[in-house]
Amino acid sequence: MKNSKFSYKNLYTDLILEQKPSKNNTIIKYKNILLTKTTHYKSNYSTIYFDEISGIKITKYIEDVFEYETCPYEDKIERCAQLMKKLHTLSAPNFPFEPFKTLETYRSLVKKPLFDLSIYEESIKEVQSFKNKDVLCHNDFVSGNILYGKDRDYLIDYEYAAANDPLFDVMSFLSENQIFDKDLRMRFYNVYFEEINEEIMHQLYLWEMFQNVLWCNWAMMMYESRKENIYKEIAESIKNSPQYENVRKTLEQKYSTKD
């Protein structure tokens, strides 16, 4: 392996609000084995070394690739839909992502919230009532985790991989990468879904709302603990985004009609 390039990562340092109890070691070891053995799934990359105690992982460096944001390929959104669809064919592992528990954790650590988000409570309960079958989800579809090569594409960094509603991943990708254009979203949907209907669109809408609330609370938590303005700006940008504002107005109309 002389002159080879490698990527180094400490998985535990990337897990927000988690320490290193033995059960987390077991989960991360399981994730590593599961995802490196699925060789038919082209998003994977070679693991050279993994230590379940320290969380240190070394993988072969992937060269000559673009991440989603900088990728010039016209079909990049369809290719991402294919990556996600393949991932979601894998059975759900026995450890859940627990997005609602995560939201409650963030909330509990925010003593002086920047914004009142109570209007979203009823909709969050509706999201919790969804009965979609859990699958193996990535749960972190940010631009840097989606890599495009000439001959194959990669989905990397599985620290948050766990059982979850597949629609969480769909809206994670679209919202995290600020894909708000309806035509672009439909291009993604046409590849990912066998069919698209009003119920799916409704659930996607509410999952997007939930994720806005989730990451706004995360940003408020980080701002309160670190006092760094970047987190305040993130919270403000989420709350002031057009998608967030549209959801707020819809909910206000819905509940004012009930009254």
HELIX and SHEET records of a PDB file:
HELIX    1   1 LEU A   11  ASP A   14  5                                   4    
HELIX    2   2 SER A   22  LYS A   37  1                                  16    
HELIX    3   3 LYS A   76  LEU A   87  1                                  12    
HELIX    4   4 PRO A   99  SER A  108  1                                  10    
HELIX    5   5 SER A  118  TYR A  120  5                                   3    
HELIX    6   6 GLU A  121  GLN A  128  1                                   8    
HELIX    7   7 SER A  143  ASN A  145  5                                   3    
HELIX    8   8 PRO A  166  GLU A  176  1                                  11    
HELIX    9   9 LYS A  182  TYR A  192  1                                  11    
HELIX   10  10 GLU A  198  ARG A  226  1                                  29    
HELIX   11  11 ASN A  229  LYS A  239  1                                  11    
HELIX   12  12 PRO A  242  LYS A  258  1                                  17    
SHEET    1   A 3 PHE A   6  ASN A  10  0                                        
SHEET    2   A 3 ILE A  56  LYS A  60 -1                                        
SHEET    3   A 3 THR A  47  PHE A  50 -1                                        
SHEET    1   B 3 PHE A  66  GLU A  67  0                                        
SHEET    2   B 3 ILE A 146  TYR A 148 -1                                        
SHEET    3   B 3 ASP A 153  LEU A 155 -1                                        
SHEET    1   C 2 VAL A 135  CYS A 137  0                                        
SHEET    2   C 2 ALA A 162  ASN A 164 -1                                        
END                                                                             
